[in-house]
Amino acid sequence: MATSTTPLSDDERTALLRNFVKDPDSLESQLSHLIYSTGMHPAVPADPTRWNVHVETHGDVRLLVWVRPKNKKLVAIPYDPGLDPWFPNLLEVLRLKRYHPVYVNQLVHAFGTRSGILGLTPRSLRHDYCFRAVGKHGVVIARELTGTTTDVLMGYARRQISLGLAPV
């Protein structure tokens, strides 16, 4: 289970991805997939109007954009085409019926249980996203992709080194 210093295991990540494909239409699956793919804080999908969630197109590049609740900074990440089949509809549903972040947490937890990952939370998905972003892009780019501070991301980098997942 992902924590602030440990990502999801390969088996947990595989189970999630398999269940995103197997169950693409449920609210639980879509919210979990959105947070897994973006590292979004659960307050953002709970109230997408307040946090200005939208897709921008710049030439051939599509970006998913929102305001990060913790520091009110704009986050813009490459739009995951895997969200295309359902994201526009999900965004409309979320705008019409605002949810409490605790309810978002419960939905993600329920999806995790169905996927065989007990204790899955939006926070564990966010930590896994940050861990993967640092591993793939390095701290500087991951800072832009996550809206997280360099100090926090350095913790992920140190953990990757200690797990033997990053070059020293």
C-alpha positions as CSV (number, residue, x, y, z in Angstrom):
1,M,0.0,0.0,0.0
2,A,1.4,3.4,-0.9
3,T,2.4,5.7,1.9
4,S,4.3,9.0,1.8
5,T,7.5,7.1,1.3
6,T,6.4,3.9,-0.5
7,P,4.6,3.5,-3.8
8,L,1.9,1.0,-4.6
9,S,3.5,-2.4,-5.3
10,D,3.6,-3.7,-8.9
11,D,0.9,-6.2,-8.1
12,E,-1.4,-3.4,-6.7
13,R,-0.7,-1.2,-9.7
14,T,-1.5,-4.1,-12.0
15,A,-4.8,-4.9,-10.1
16,L,-5.8,-1.2,-10.4
17,L,-5.1,-1.0,-14.1
18,R,-6.9,-4.2,-14.8
19,N,-10.0,-3.0,-12.9
20,F,-10.0,0.4,-14.6
21,V,-10.5,-1.6,-17.8
22,K,-12.9,-4.1,-16.4
23,D,-15.1,-1.5,-14.7
24,P,-14.8,1.8,-16.7
25,D,-18.3,3.1,-16.0
26,S,-18.6,3.2,-12.2
27,L,-18.1,6.4,-10.3
28,E,-15.7,4.6,-8.0
29,S,-13.5,3.5,-10.9
30,Q,-13.5,6.8,-12.7
31,L,-12.6,8.8,-9.6
32,S,-9.8,6.3,-8.7
33,H,-8.5,6.4,-12.3
34,L,-8.6,10.2,-12.4
35,I,-6.6,10.5,-9.1
36,Y,-4.2,7.8,-10.1
37,S,-3.6,9.4,-13.5
38,T,-3.2,13.0,-12.2
39,G,-2.2,12.9,-8.5
40,M,-5.2,15.2,-7.9
41,H,-6.2,16.0,-4.3
42,P,-9.6,14.5,-3.5
43,A,-11.1,18.0,-2.8
44,V,-10.6,18.8,-6.5
45,P,-12.9,16.2,-8.1
46,A,-15.3,16.8,-5.1
47,D,-15.8,20.3,-6.3
48,P,-14.4,20.8,-9.8
49,T,-16.0,24.2,-10.3
50,R,-14.3,25.7,-7.2
51,W,-10.9,24.4,-8.3
52,N,-11.4,25.3,-12.0
53,V,-10.9,21.9,-13.5
54,H,-10.7,22.1,-17.3
55,V,-8.9,20.9,-20.3
56,E,-6.8,23.3,-22.4
57,T,-5.5,22.7,-25.9
58,H,-2.3,24.4,-27.0
59,G,-1.5,23.3,-30.6
60,D,-1.3,19.5,-30.5
61,V,-1.0,19.4,-26.7
62,R,-3.9,18.9,-24.4
63,L,-3.5,19.8,-20.7
64,L,-5.7,19.0,-17.7
65,V,-5.6,22.1,-15.5
66,W,-6.8,22.8,-12.0
67,V,-6.0,25.0,-9.0
68,R,-4.3,23.0,-6.2
69,P,-6.2,23.5,-2.9
70,K,-3.2,23.6,-0.6
71,N,-1.3,26.5,-2.2
72,K,-3.8,27.8,-4.8
73,K,-1.2,27.4,-7.6
74,L,-2.3,26.3,-11.0
75,V,-1.4,22.7,-11.9
76,A,-1.3,21.7,-15.6
77,I,-0.4,18.2,-16.7
78,P,-0.5,16.4,-20.0
79,Y,-4.0,15.1,-20.5
80,D,-4.1,11.3,-20.3
81,P,-6.0,10.1,-23.4
82,G,-7.1,7.1,-21.4
83,L,-9.6,9.5,-19.6
84,D,-11.3,10.5,-22.9
85,P,-14.1,8.0,-23.0
86,W,-15.6,9.1,-19.7
87,F,-13.9,12.2,-18.3
88,P,-16.1,14.9,-19.9
89,N,-19.2,13.2,-18.5
90,L,-17.7,12.6,-15.1
91,L,-16.7,16.3,-14.9
92,E,-20.3,17.3,-15.6
93,V,-21.7,14.9,-13.0
94,L,-19.2,16.2,-10.4
95,R,-20.2,19.8,-11.3
96,L,-23.9,19.1,-10.9
97,K,-23.6,17.1,-7.6
98,R,-20.8,18.4,-5.4
99,Y,-19.3,15.7,-3.2
100,H,-17.5,16.0,0.1
101,P,-13.8,14.9,-0.1
102,V,-14.6,12.2,2.5
103,Y,-17.2,10.7,0.1
104,V,-14.5,10.7,-2.6
105,N,-12.3,8.9,-0.2
106,Q,-15.0,6.3,0.5
107,L,-15.6,5.7,-3.2
108,V,-11.8,5.2,-3.9
109,H,-11.6,2.9,-0.8
110,A,-14.6,0.8,-2.2
111,F,-12.9,0.5,-5.6
112,G,-9.7,-0.6,-3.9
113,T,-11.5,-3.2,-2.0
114,R,-13.1,-4.5,-5.2
115,S,-9.7,-4.5,-6.8
116,G,-8.1,-6.5,-3.9
117,I,-6.3,-3.5,-2.4
118,L,-7.4,-3.0,1.1
119,G,-7.0,0.5,2.5
120,L,-6.7,2.3,-0.9
121,T,-7.2,6.0,-0.5
122,P,-6.9,9.1,-2.7
123,R,-3.8,10.0,-0.7
124,S,-2.1,6.6,-1.5
125,L,-2.9,7.2,-5.2
126,R,-1.5,10.7,-5.0
127,H,1.7,9.5,-3.3
128,D,2.1,6.8,-6.0
129,Y,1.6,9.4,-8.7
130,C,4.3,11.6,-7.2
131,F,6.6,8.7,-6.7
132,R,6.2,7.7,-10.4
133,A,6.6,11.3,-11.6
134,V,9.9,11.7,-9.8
135,G,11.1,8.4,-11.1
136,K,10.2,9.1,-14.7
137,H,10.9,12.9,-15.0
138,G,13.1,13.9,-12.1
139,V,12.4,16.4,-9.3
140,V,12.2,19.6,-11.3
141,I,9.6,18.4,-13.9
142,A,7.8,16.4,-11.2
143,R,7.4,19.6,-9.2
144,E,5.5,21.1,-12.2
145,L,3.4,18.0,-12.7
146,T,2.4,17.6,-9.1
147,G,2.3,21.2,-7.7
148,T,4.4,19.8,-4.8
149,T,7.4,21.4,-3.2
150,T,11.0,20.4,-4.0
151,D,11.6,19.3,-0.4
152,V,8.7,16.8,-0.5
153,L,9.7,15.5,-3.9
154,M,13.3,15.0,-2.7
155,G,11.9,12.6,-0.1
156,Y,10.4,10.5,-3.0
157,A,13.8,10.6,-4.8
158,R,15.6,9.5,-1.6
159,R,13.1,6.7,-1.2
160,Q,13.7,5.6,-4.8
161,I,17.4,5.5,-4.2
162,S,17.0,3.5,-1.0
163,L,14.7,1.0,-2.8
164,G,17.3,0.7,-5.6
165,L,14.8,2.1,-8.2
166,A,16.8,5.2,-9.2
167,P,20.4,5.6,-10.3
168,V,22.7,7.0,-7.7
